[in-house]
Amino acid sequence: MRKNWDCYEVAKLIDTYFKTQSCQTPKEKNKVLGDLSTSLRNYAIKQGLEIDEKYRNLNGMILQLSHMEYVITSGKEGLPNAPKIFIDVFDIYKSNVGEYEKILGKANELMTVEVFEQDRNSKFTCWISEQYGSERASEIKNHLDDIEAWLHKKGLLFDPLYNVTSEKNAKRMFVSLKENKMFRVTHIRKMPAIEASMNAFLLFVKNTENEKNEAIVRDKIEDAEETIADDESKFPLKKLSSAERRTDFYYWLKNKEGLAEASCRSYISAVGGAEQFAEEHNLDKHVLYETSNSEEATVTMNVLLQCSEFVDYNNGQHNCFRSAINKYLMYLSDKSWVCGEVNDRQQNNKRLATNDGNIHLSIKEKPKKTGNDLKFIDFENKASLAFTRPVYLEYSGKRSDTLNNWTKIYVGLWQKLLDDYPETIHALCDKNIYGQGRPDLCRIEDELKMTAPKKLNDDFCIETNLSASDLMDKAHKLLELCGVDTKNVSIAYIEKNIDSDKRMDRDVPARKRRARSSDMQEFQEWLVQHQGMALNTSKSYASAINGAESFALEHNLSFDSIYGSDCETVRKCINELFNNSEFIEFNDVGHNRFRAALNKYLQYVSDENIIQVARIPKEDVDLTPYKELLTEKYEKGFRIDSGIEMKKFKHFWQAQYGTELTADDDTIRSYISQITIRYQDFAYVPETMLAPAKRERLLSYVISNLDNGKPAIYFDALFNEFTVELQEEKIYNSAMLKTYMSYINQGKYFIGRNYVSADNHVEVNPIDEVRNYLILHGTTISTEELCEKLSHIPSRKITYILATNREFISNGKGEYFHANSMDISSQELSDIQEMIQKSIIEKQFMTGTELVEEIGIKYPKVLERQPQYSEFGIRDAIGYKLNGLFSFNGNIISESDQNLSMSDVYSNYCQKRTQISLDELNNLKQALNSPIYFDAVYQNTLRISETNFVSVEQANFDVKATDNAIDRFCIGSYIPIMEVSHFGSFPYAGFMWNSFLLEHYVFKYSSNYKLLHTGFNANSCVGAIVKRNSDFEEYNDILTDVLANYDAPLDREAALQYLCEQGYLAKRRYRDIDQILVKATAIRTQKG
């Protein structure tokens, strides 16, 4: 919501400004601003306003303080455009301090913090001192003050930390803060103590929550017991055995509380566990399940909770015993149940038990269901989940009914465990929960590591490329890792009504074919290199195929894989998907993303390079005459689908053998297919494609390389290796080579999509090969030499891998090295990390040049150990090793969540100043080791002369009058800027008119004109002022028109000279000049 500032708020703001002037550190300043935010938010609440998280928050206070600073310093510092009330109240401060003090005093009275905060703060101080001692308590409180300031800074908290009463909310805030890379970096050495302080606060919140809940339970019990005492004469109590009490408690939980079966069993088991603990430790004479008196049960609970061993035991089981006993007390207090017609209910329970199974003493036994009745996951005994559908997930007594497929159930369980056990879950990042294999959890930016990633939250995703049964196995393991009893989790499901002849065994992993990830990568490369897509777009398409596969798996379609399939199979998969109404809706919601990706993949597998050798069953026919005729007459191939070629073939047959070929065309084609290799429209006799000696050399090369440990040889690389030998043969490209090798293969190798390998179990991953080679090489290597060393991988693929993976560091001049080849210790890296952080705190960024210079000064041995690496090679290697703690964007290093670019640095520099000189920009240019980013400068300043810039707020143009003045010069569609040299007709704009001011005006402010040029320059104005209603959109069009109307001959040097003289170019060079000259010449020719 938006509310205008009043005089009391402004008085507090002025007071806060002067407080911040005495702050020594940003932390102190943020604490003062945080207090102001809290006061203003409390003030609004007292006024009955409904506020959101953005109202008067910390960021807003920083902004408003800048406006106030502008008023107080008379415009020397801060931001202009302060509200009028800021000026009015500050005038009171200057002219009548007594009146100001009255306003401030009233403000403090109105904004007094609630006693609630003080009570909570005091209560926490007492509690923490009792738990940890006064010295440790002081340390914990200091850490929590720091945490509170960061939570305010990051917008995660707006009120005092001690006002937080929900353990879940506190836990979420702390997890979010710990995931903040900047927080981790600045507190890297204090993190263990900070985490301990967080845990202490969580324990405090949890205890106060429990106290509140127990008070509620006690109130309910007291109310119920009073009623029971009144009604006992009407409802005589009847003694139940321990087993009968368990049964009765079970049905109360199920029928009165509406809990799921697993939750009921969990509560019963937990009460039994507490009862057993009390007996074993001789704590109480009462047996919980043998009493119907809630007072006796309450005594037992209190005795247990006074036992430190039991408290530890309860905490280790995530408070399950305390929760269960509270439920049991509520059960005993239910007058209509416990004191009711027990005999009748017992009979009813026995009747129900025949349907639900025996729950008396063996609570672990599951009720037997048949047909389409509800079934429950038994984590201890794996069962087939083929053709089943989940109904709900219940976790810790809370039920989710919207998770209607196994993947959603799996994801939902991960999310709940992430909320409750964030540290355990975060520790699984980039790991497989079984210890080996593809990671089950990774960060969003690494989702391409996964086959079927599903998003957990804004930071993490999980692998879901598993069958339903395997998902539940993983879920079981995950529960074990988090220490959660499976009794606290209930997953209900039903069987689908599917004809038995349509069933398939879906309990094996969904993808057992080899090198699936390689095929996905090949698809991405094809999209980039052959379809001209951007890398991110190609990733999106590849991910969409994953999504389609996941849908097929989750909805029990007849296939579960698309990657690695042939063209016909892919076509069938697509047809089945788009005959499914749910998938059509799924695709529509995704704005047709899946259809587009599937069509691209179909195009990919239909590419002419995907060739398969015909394998038609042979009939008992002598095909020797066919082979002889094809060898003699069709050396360059037989166009098998051509009717004309078929007539010629029959003619040749009759001339060769003296008899007519009477078989029909389709039969002839089938015979020819059996003895030939087909490529595109042509069929070739294999024996004529490659001479025997060359064939042996080819096979020897392949077998030798595979025997020597190379996992695979790509057909592109193989074709390049044998280019000379194949020049005069009938193998014209790598696709034909693949087809040929498929035909002659006698089990000595395996033919993959784009490679040949020793067998079909080899995992082909060219990235791994490039990585392993670079790490073993240990220093820089040229791309050319790397391609030579890895000759079995196509050079274009190696170049693509080097350019698209951050771990491969460019050293300049076509050289690369692996980031792990850089010799730097963890301590040195930690020190460099702190050095970068210090620079970012001071000025928001650090340049790569500054980084290397400071390393040379403070840690010279780092550079001495690796003189072979360039400045930006060292910069990028350190960026990779810091693993995302900072953003390395070109030569600018900043906070990871800011990702500042060089343009941003220039923008920020300009925004903070009211005046800038060209010399200052040149100094910044030298400091950043970059060109001046004039586009950013012009967007954030106003250039008033060759050497001076002012803030954009000082722009004051009469647009209509200025455009009218330009009209007097621009008679046609455009003019060069330099043609406007007299400014007598221009209205006053606050500054003297000149070419630079005119250039900026046309660029940013004019209504009728636009600026087309090659770019802004430090010392000259070149370019064209173009009417917006003209047909000229590109600068090339302007230059073409200028030269087409130029009288002299159109040679290159003369044209460039003329464009410079007329003010269209600053230098006598232009990238597109040859293209422009061709077009200008054509225009001249048309004119005659």
N, C-alpha and C positions, 0 to 999 in steps of 0.2 A: 504494500500500500504506500501511498505518498502523502506526506503531511508537511506543511510549511513550518519552518523553524519559528519558535517564539523567543521572546527576550530572555527567558530563563535558560533555554538550551544554548543560546548564543553566549550568554554570560559564562556558562560552564565551558564552552568551547574556548573562549578567550583565556579563562583560567588554565585550561589544559595546555594551551599553546605555550604559556610562560613556564609551566611545569616541564614541558618537553625540552625547553632550552637548557635545563640543568641536567638532562639525561646524558650519561656518558656512553651508552651503548644502544644499538637498535633494540635489544631485548628490553631495556628499561623503558624506552620510548613506547614500544608496543604494549607494555604493561599499563602505562598511563592511559594510552588510547583505548585499551581494552576496558579499563575502569569507566572511562567516559561512555563507551558504547553500552555497558551494563546499566549505568545510571539513566541514560536516555531511554533505553528499552523499558526499564522498570517504570519510568515516568509515564510512558505511553500506556502501559498496562494499567496503571493506577487510574488513568483517564478513561478507561473502558475501551481502549482501541484494540482491535484485532490485528496483530502484527505478524509478519512472516520472518523467515530467517535472514532476509536481506535488509530489513528495517534497521537503520542506524547501526549497521554491523561495522566490524573493524575496518574493512576496506573503505566503507563510506566515510568513516571518521578520518582516515588518512587523506581522502580527497577534500573533505570540508576543511580540514586543518590547513591544506594548501591554499584554499580560497581565503581563509582567515589570515594566513601569513602574508598574502598579497595585500590585504587591507592594512595590516599592522606595519608592514615594511614600505608602505607607499609605492607598491608595484615593483620593488627591487627583487623580490623573491616570490615564489609561489605562483599560483594560477589565477588569472583574472576572472571577471564575470561573477564575482561574489554576490549573493542576494543582498538587497538593499538593507535588510535588517541587520546584517553583519556590520555594515558601515555605521548604521544608526547607534547600535549598542556600543561599538568601539568609540564613537564620538562621545557618548556618555562617560565611558571609561577615561577618556582624555580630559574632558571638561569638568566632570563632577564625580570624583572617585567615591565619595560617600554614597551617592545614589547608586553607583555600580555595585558597591559592596552590599547594599540592601537587596538588590536584584539577585546577586550571587547567593546571599544568605537564604533568601526565599527558595532559590533553585535547589540548594542543598537540602532544605527542609522537605521540598516536594519530591526529591529524588532519593530519599533515604532508603538504603537497601533493607529488604525485609529481614525480620529477626530470624526467619527460617534459615537464611544463609549462615548467620552467625551461630545459630544453634547447631547446624550440621557441621560447621567448621570446628566448633568447640568439641562437639561429640566425637568427631574423627580424631582430633588431637588427643583426647583422653583415651580413646580406644587404641590408637596406634602406640601410645606411650605404654599402655598396659601390655600390649602384645610384643613390642620390640625393644622397650626401654627408651629413655628420653633422648639419648644421643642418636640412636638409629632413627627414632621418630623425626628428629629435626632434619636429618639427611633426606628421609623420604618426603617430607613436606617441601623441602627445597626443590627436589626433582619434580614433584607434582605442580609446583608453581610454574616451573619451566614448561612442563607439559601443557598446563592450562594456557599459557601464553601462545604456544604453538597451535593449539586447537583453535584458539580465537583467530590467529593469523591465517590459518588455512580454511576458515569458515566452517569448521566442524563443530564448534561450540560457541554459543553467544551469551550464556549465563555463567555464573561461577561454577567451577568444576564440582564443588561440594554440594551443589543443588541437584546433581544427577542422582536419581534414586533407583534407576533401572539398571540391573547388572548387564542385561543384554545391550542396552544403549551405550553404556560405558565401554563394554567390550568392543562393540563396533567402532566407536571413536578411536580407541587405542589401536586397534588393528589397522584402521585407515592411516593413522599417524605413523605407525611403524613401517607401513608400506611406502610412505613418502620418502623418496630417495634423498632429498635434501636434508630431511630430519635425520636419516640414518648417517649421512656423511658428517654432519656437524656434531653428532653425538656418538661417533663410532666407538670411542673408548669408554663411554659411559653407558652404553646400551644395556649391559647386564644389570647395572644398578637401576636404570630407568625401568626396565621390564619388571624388576623386583618391586619397585614402587607402584607400578601399575597393578601388579598382582595383589599387593597389599590393599590398594583402594578397592579393587574388585571384591576382595574378601569382605571388606567393610560393608560395601553396598549389599552384598549377598546376605550377610548376617542381618542387616537392618531389614531387608526384604523378608527374610525368614521370620524375624520377630513380628513383623506386621502381619504376615500370613497366619502365624500361630495364634496371635491375638484374635484374629477373625475366627479361627477354628474354635478357640476357647469360648468366645462369645456364643457361637452357634451351639456348642456342647452344653453350655450353661443354660441357654434358653430351652434346648431340647430336654435336658434332664429335669428342669422344673415341670415341663409338660408331662414327662414320663412319670414323675412322682405322683402327679395328680391323677394319671390314668391307669396306674398299676392295678388298681382294684378292678378296673374294667378289662384290662389286658394282662392276665397273669403270665409271668415269665416262665418259660419252660427251658430247662437245662438242655443244651446241645453238646454233643461230643466235639472233640477238636476237629475231626474230619467233617462232621456236619456243619460246624461253624465255618470252615473253609468253603464248603459248598454254598452256604448261605451268603457269605461275603462275596463270593464269585457272582452270584445272581443279582445281588444288590448293585455291584459295580456294573454289571452288564445291562440290567433292566431299568434300574433307577438312575444311574449315572450315564448310561448310554455309551460306555467305553467299548472299544474293540476287544476281541477275545485275547489277543496277545497282551494288551495292557492289563486286562483283568488278571491274567496269569502272572504277569510281572509283579503286580501289587501283592497278590497272595504269597508269591515266593519271597518277596522282600519282608513281609510281616513275619513269615516263618523264619527267615534268616535272622531278624532282630530277636525273635523269641529264643532261637537256638543260641545266639551270642549271650543273651542274658543268663540262660541256664548254664552254659559252659563257664561263665565268669562269676557265677553265684551272685548276680547283681540284684535279683528280685524273686520273690516267691510266687508271683503271679505268672501264669502261662497265658499269653495273649489270646490264643484261640480257644481257651477254656473259660473265658469270662464274658459275661454279657453286660458287665458294669463298666461304663466309660471312665468312671473315676479311678478304678483299679488300673485300667489300661493307661490312663494319663500318668499315674504314679510310675508305671513301668517305663514309659517314654522319658519322663524326667530323670529317672535313675540312669537310663542309658545315655542320655545327652550330657550327664555330668561326668561320664567316664571318658577320659581323653582317648583311650584306645578305640572306643566305639565311634567317637567323633572323627578320628582319622580314618577308620574303616568306612564310615558313611561318606566322608569327603572323597575317598578313593573310589567309591561307587556312585559318584556324582549325585549325592544327596538322595538316593533312591529309598533308603530306609526311613528317613524322616518323612518324606512325602507319603510313603505307604502307610506309616503309622497314623499320620494325620487323616488319611482316607479312612482307616479302620476306626478311628475315633468318631468320625462323622457317621460311619455306618452304625456304630453302637448307639449313636444319639438319634437315629431315625426311629421315632416312636411308632410310626405306622408299619415299620418293617420288623424291628426287633421284638416289639411288644405286641405285635399283631397276631393273627391266627397262624401260629407257627406250624401246627400240624397240617393245616390245609396247604400251606406254602411248601412244606417239606414234600408232601405228596406231589405237588406241582413240579417241584425241583427234580424229583425222581423221574417224573414223566419227561421233563425236558432233557434230563441227563441221558435218557435213552437215545435222544436225537443228537445231542451235542457231544456225547462221549463221556468217559469217566474223568471227572475233574476233582475227585475227593483228595487223594493223597498224591497221585501221579499227575501233577499239573502239567508236566512237559508233554504229555500225550496230546496230539492234535485231534480234534473231532473229525470223524470220517465223513467226507462229502462225496457225492457221486454226481455224474452227469454235469449239468451246468451250474451246480451249486458253488458257493464260494469255497475256494481252497486257499491255503496259506503257505507261504514260502517256509520251508524247513531248511535253515542254513546248514544244519549238520548233515543232512542227507540230500545230495544232489538229485534232482528229478528233471525229466525233460519238460521244457516249457514251450515246445513246438505247438503252434496253433492255440495259443492262450492269449488272454488280454488281461492286464492288471486292472483292478477296480479302485484300490486306494492304497496309500501309504500312511501308516500311523507311526509317529516317532515321538517318544516321550509324552504320550497321551494326547498329542495333537494330530488330527487326521486331515489329509489332503486328498480330495476326491477328484481333482481335475487332471491328475497325471494318468492319462489314458493309454500310454504305451510304455514298453519296458525302458526305452531310452529316457523318457521323462521321469520315470520312477528313479532310475539310476542318477540322473542329474539332480533331481530333487533331494535325494539322500545326501549327495555330495554337498549341496548348498546348506542343508541343515547342519551337517557336520562342520562345514566351514564356519558357520556362525558360532557353534559351540566350542570347537577345537581349532581355532585359527592357526596356532603355532604348529600343531601336528600336520595339518593340511598343507601349510606353506612349506614345510620341510620336504614334502613329496614333489615339489616343483622340479620338472625335468627328470623325474625318476619313474620307474615302474614299481608299483606297490608290491610286486613279488620279488623285486630286487634286480631282475634282468629283463631286457626287452624294451620295446618302444615306450616312451614316457606316457603315463596316464594323466599327468597334469602339466600344463605349461602356460606361459604367459600368452596373452592374446596375440602379440606381435610374432610369436613363434608357432602359430596354429598350423602352418604348412608342414610342420614336423609330423602332424597327425593325419590320419586317413579320414576320419569323420569327427572333427572337433565340434564340441557343443560348449557354448558360453556359460560359465558359472556366474561371473560378475564382470565388471568393467576391466578387470585385470587378468583373470584366469579363464582357461577353457580346459575341457577334459576329453579324452579319447573315448568314443562310443562305438567304435567299429568292432562290435562283438555280438554274438548271439545272445538271446535273452538269458539262457542258462549261464553263459560266461559272465554276463553283466552281474548276475546275482552272486556268482562266485567272487567276483571282484568286490562287490558290496560287502560280502561276508568278511573278506580280508581287511577291507577299509574299517569296518566296525571293530575288528580286533586291534588294528593299529591305534584307533582312538580310545580303546578301552571301554567300548560300549557293549553292554550285555545285549545279546540278540533278543532277549525277552522284551526289551524296551522298543523293539521295532517289529511292526506287523505289516506284511505286504499281502494283500488279498488279491486273488485273481480267479478268472473263470476260463473254461475251455470254450473255444469258438466252435460253432456248428459248421464243420467243414467235412465234405465227403472224404471218406478214407482213401479213395484212389487219387485224391489231389494232395495228400499229405507228403511232406518231405522232411527229412531229418535236418533240423535247423540248429542242432546243438553243437555243431563244430564251428570253429572260428570262421567268420564270414569271408575272409580273404586268405586262402591257402596257396594261391598261385604265386609264383616267384616274381620278384622285381616289380611289384605293383607301383611302388613309389617312383621307380625309374620311369615307368610309362607315364605317370602323372607329370613328371618333370619334362619328359619329351614333348608332351602335349603343350605345356607352357612355352617351351622353346619354340615350338612350331607356330604358336599364336604370335609370339613376339617377332620371330624372324621371317615368317612367311605370310602372316596376316597383318603385320605392322601394328600390333597392339602394344600399348604401354605395359610395363612389367606388372603393375598393380592390377590392371584390367585382366591380364592373363591369369593372375593368381585367383581373381574373383571367379573366372570361368572354371578353373580347375577345382576350386572349392565347391562350386555349384554341382559338379559331377559327384563329388563326395556326398553332397546333400541328397541327390537323387538316389544314390546307392543306399544311404541310411534310411530313406523313406521306404524303399523296396524291402529292406531288411525288417524294419519295424512293422510293416503292414503285410508281411508274409506273401509277397509277390513271388512269382516263379523263378526269380533270379535274385542274386544278391551282389553282383559285381558287374560293372561296366568297363572300368579300366582294364586293359589287357585283352578285351574281347575283340573278335573279328567284326567286320562290317555288318554282316547279316545278323549276328547276335545283337549287336548294338541297336540295329533297326528294330528288332523284335522287342528289346527292352523298352525303347522309346514308345512303341505302339502300346505296350502293356501299361506303361505309366500314364499315358494320356487317354487310356480307357478307364482310368480310375478317377472317380469324381473328386475324391479327397485330394489327389495329387493335382488335379486341375485347379482346385481352389488354392492349394498350397503354392502353385505356380503363379496364380493371379495375385495373391497377396505379395509375392516376391517380385511383382511387376515384370512377369514373363522371363525372369532371370534363368530359370531352369530350362525352359524351351530353347532359349538362345544358346546356352552352353551345350546342351545335348546336340543341337543341330551342328554346332561347331565341331564337337567331338566326332559326330558322324562324318562330317566333311574330312576331318583329320584321318580317320581310319579308312575313308574311301579314296584318299589321296593316291595318285598313280604310283607312288613309290611302295605301296603296300601290295605286294604281289604274292599269290599263292600258286604253288604247282598243282596242276590238275591231277586228281587221284580218282579216276573213273574205273570201276571194276572191268577188268579185261574179259572180252568174250573169246571164244575159241576160234579166232580168225587170224590168218597169217598177215601180219602188218608189214612184212618186209617190203613189198612193193610200194606201200605208202611212204616208208622212210626213204627208199631209194629216190623216188620221184621228188620228194620234198628237198632232199640233199642236193639233187642236181639242179632243180628249177627254182628253188626258193632259198638261196643262200642268205638273203636279207630278211627272211621271215615271210610267213604265209598269213595274209589278212583273213583270219578264220571266219569272221562274221560277214564278209563281203559276198554278195551273190555273184558279182562279176568274177571275183577270184575263184569261186566255186566252179563256174562254167569253164574258166581257163584250166583249172585243175583236171576236170573231166576230159577236156580236150587233150591235155598233155598225157593223161592216162591212156586214152585210145591210141594216140600216136606212139607212145612208148611200148604198150603191151599188146596192141592190136585188137583189144576187146573193149566193149563199152562198159563203163562203170555204172551198174544198175542200182546201187544202194541209194537211198534218199539222202538229201543234204544233211539232215540231223545225224544220221548214222555215220556218214563220212566224217563229220566234225567230231563225233565221239571217238572214232578210230584215230584221227589225227591227234586228238587231245591226249590219248594214251601214250603216244611216243614223242611228244613235244613238251617244251616249256612255253608257257604263255606269258607274254609281257605286253600290257596294254592291249591293242587289237591284234597283235601278231603272235604266231606260234613258231617256235624255233626248234630245230633238231639239236639236242644237247651236244652230240658228238661234233657238230660243226661250229659250235660257239667258241671253243678254246682248244688249241693244239694240246696233245697229250703231255708233251714235255712241260709246257707252261702250267698245265693243270697240276702236275706233280709238284712243281716249284711252289705253286699257290697253296696246295694242301700241306706241304712240308713247312712252309712259313707259319701257317695257322697252328698246326699241331705243335710245332716247336715253341711258339710264344705261349700257348696255353699250358704246355708242360713246364715252362719256366716260371710259372706263377702268375701270369697276367690273367685276371679274372675273365676278361672278354676283349674282343677286338671289334671295333665298330666298322661297319661296311664302308662308310665314307672314308675312314682312315685306310682300310685295306685297299680300296680302289685307288686312292692316291699313291699308295706304296707300289702298286703294280700298273701305274698309268702307262709306262713305256711298253710293258709286255702286252697290254690289252689294246694298244692303239690299232692294230691291224686285225683284231678279232671281232667277234659279234657281241661283245659285252660293252655297252656304251655308257653305263653309269653304275652307281653303287646298288641301285634297286635291281638291275638285271643281274648283278653279281650275286646278290642275296638269293634271287630266284634260282640261279645256276647252282649255287652251293647247296641249296635245299634239295635239288634234284639228285646231285651226285653224292649226297650224304649217306654214308653206310654205318651210321651210329657212332662215328668218331667225335662228333661235336653236337652241340645243341644250337638251333637257329632261333634267336630271339627277334624282337621286332626290328631293331636296328643294329644288332650285333650278333656275333657268334661266340659261344662260350663252351667250356669243357662239358658241362651238364646243366640240367635245368634247375639245379639247387644253388647255383652261383648267384649271389646277390650283387647285381651290377649297379654301382653307384660311382659315376665319374667324379663327383665332388670329393668322395673319400679318397680316391686315387690322387687327385690333385693335392688335397690336404696332406696326405701321407708323404708324398714326394717332397713337397715344400718343407715340411717339418724335418725330414731326414736330411734334406739339402742344407738347411740351417742358415742360409744367407740369401742374398738377392739372386735372382735368375731372370733372364730376359724371357719374354713371352715366346719368342722364336725358339730358344733353346728348350724351354719346357715342352713345347709342342713336339719338338724332335725327340725328347726323352720319353714322352708319352705318346708315341706315334700311333698306338692302337686306338687313341681317342681323337676324333676329328678336331682340327685346330680351331674351327669356329665355336665348337662346344667348350673348349678350354678357355677361349677368350670370353665367352659368355659367362662361364663360371667365375672367372677372376673378377669380372666387372660387377657381378650381382651378389657377391658374398663378402660381408664386412671383414671376415677373418683374413682374407687375402689382401695384403696392404700394397698399394701402389707406391713405388719408390721414385717414380718419374722415369722418363726416357724408356718406357716400355718394360721396366723391371718390376718384379713383384717379390714379396717375401711373406711368410706366414707370421701372424702376430705373435705366436708362441716362440718364434725364433729370437725374439728380442730378449736380451739378458737383463732382467730387472727383478730385484727381490721384492717380496711382499711388503717389507718395511719401507723400501724406497717408493713403492707404488702408493702405500698409505700416506707417506709424507707428501708426495706429489698431489695426491687427492686433497689433502688439507691445504696445500698451496693454492690449488685451483679454487677451492671453496672460499678461501680468504679473499681472493680477487673478485669472485662473484658477489660476495657480501659488500665489498667496497664499491664496485661499479657495475654490477649485474652480469659481467662477462669477463672472459680472458681470451686473448688471441693465441693462436697456435705459435706465432712467432715469440710472444712473451713467454709462453710455456717453455719452449726449448731454450730461450735465453736464461730463464730462471733456473732451469735444470742445470745448465752449464755453469751457473754461478754457485748454486747450493749443493748440487749433486754431480760434480763434473765427471766422476767415474762412470756414471750411467752412459754419458756420451763417449767417453774414452774407450769403453768396452765394445762399441759398435760404430766405428767411424764410417762404415759402408752405408749407413742409413741416412736418407735425406731428412731435412727439417720436417716436411709434412709426412714423411714415412714414420718418423718417431711420434709425431703428433697423433696420427691415426692409429698406430699400434697401441699407444697408451689409452686412447679412446676406447678401443676394443677391449683392452684388459680391464678397464674400469667398469665394463659390463653394464652400460646404461645409466650409471650414476649421474652422468652429465650428458648434455646434448653437444655433440661435435658436429657443427653445421658449417662445412667449409673450414675457414680459419677462425670461426667464432665458437667459443666454448661457453655454455650457459647452463642454467638449471634445466634438468631433463624435461620438466613440464612447461618450460618457456620456449625452448628450441629456437633461440634467437638466431637470425641470419645477419649477414653483413648489412643488408638493407635495414633491418630492425635497429641495428646499432646506430646507423646514421639518422634514422627517424627519431630515436630516443634522444640522441645528442641535440637535434634541432628543436625538439619539443620542449626541452628544459631551458632554452635560451631565448631571450627577446631580441638579441642581435648577434649576428655571426659574420665574421669576415672570411674572405676567400683564403687568407693565410691560415686562419684557424682550421678550415677544412683541409688544407694541405698538410697541416701538422697532424691532424687526425688520420689522414690518408697514410702518412709515413708510419705513424704508430701502429696502424692496423695492417700495414703492408698490403694495401689494396688500392684500387682506383677509387675516386670519389663517386659515390652512388648518387648521381645527380637526380635521378627520378625520385628517390626518397627525400632528398633535400628540397626539391621543388614542391613535393606534396605537403611538406611540413614547415615551410618558410615562404616568404615573399621576396624574390630577388629584386632589389631596387636599383642596382647598378652592377658594374662588372665585378666589384670587390665586396659588395655588402648585401647581406640578407637580414630581414627582420621577421618577427613572428607573424603568423597568418592572421592573427587577430587585428593587425594593423592595416590590413587590406581594406580600402575604402573606395571602391570604383563605382562610378555612375555608368552602369553597363550600357544602357540605351544610348547615351551621348557618346560614349567611347566607340561603340560599334558604328555609329553614324560618322564619326571622324575617320574611321578606317575605310568606310564606304567611299570617301573621296579619293582614296588612293587605289582601292581594289575595284577597277572597272570591269574586269573579266571575272573568271572563277577563282583566281589565285594571284598572289604576288609574293616575291621573296621578302623576308623580314627587312633586309637592308634597304629596300626601296622606300620604306617609311623613314625619312630622315629629318623631317620637320614636324614638330608637335604643337604648333601654335593653335591648332583647332581642337586639341584634345582637352577635355575637362580636367580640372585639378584632381589628383588622386592621393594627395597627401605627400607625394614625393615628386621630384622632377622627372618628367618622362624621358625615357631613353630606350634603346633597342632591347635591353635586358628586361626592363619592366614591361615593355610591350609583348615580348616573347612569353613571359609568365602570364600576363593577362589573357592572351589568346589561348594558351595552354589550359588554363584552369577556370576562367571567369566569363569569357565571352559567350553570348547567346547565339550569335550569327556566324561565328568563325571558329575554326579549329586549327590546330597546329600539326603539320606533317613534317617530319624531319628525321635525320639519322640519329639524333640524340642531343642532349644538352652538352655544352662545352664550357670549359673553365674561362676561356678568354675571348670567345666569339659567339655571335648569334647567327646561325645558319638554319635555313629551312623555309617552308612556305606557309603563309597565312591563307587558308582555304575556306571558301564559303561552305557552310554546312549543307546547303541545298544543292551543291554541285554534284557531279557524278564521280568525283575523285575520292577514292577510299584509301588507296595505298600510295606511299611515297614514290614507288617505282612508276606509278601511272603519271605522277607529276613530272618526273625527270624524263620519261618517254615523251610527253607532250612538249616539254621545253626543247628537247633535241629535235623532235619532228619539225618544229617551227624555226629551227636554227638554220641560217643560210649557208654556212660553210660545210665542206665535206665531213661525213660522219666517220672519222677515224678515232681510235680509242683515246690517244693522248690529247688531241684537240678538243674532244668532247669533255673530258675530265677538266681540262683547263678552263673551258667555257663555263661549266657548272660551278667551279670555284669562283670565277670572276663575277658571276651573277648572284652569288650568295646562297647557292643551294647545297654546296659541299664545303667542308672546312679544309680537306686535303684532297690531293689529286689521286684518289683511289676509291673504288666502290665495288663491292663484291659482285653485284649484279649488272655491271656496266655492259658486258657483252650481250646479255639477254635484252637489255634496254635498247642497245644499238640496233639489234635485229628488228625489234618492234618498231622503232622510230623510222628505220629504213622502209619497212613495209607500209607505214602510214604515208611517208613521202611518196612512195610509188603509187599508192591509191589516189593521192591528190593529183598525180601527174606532174 
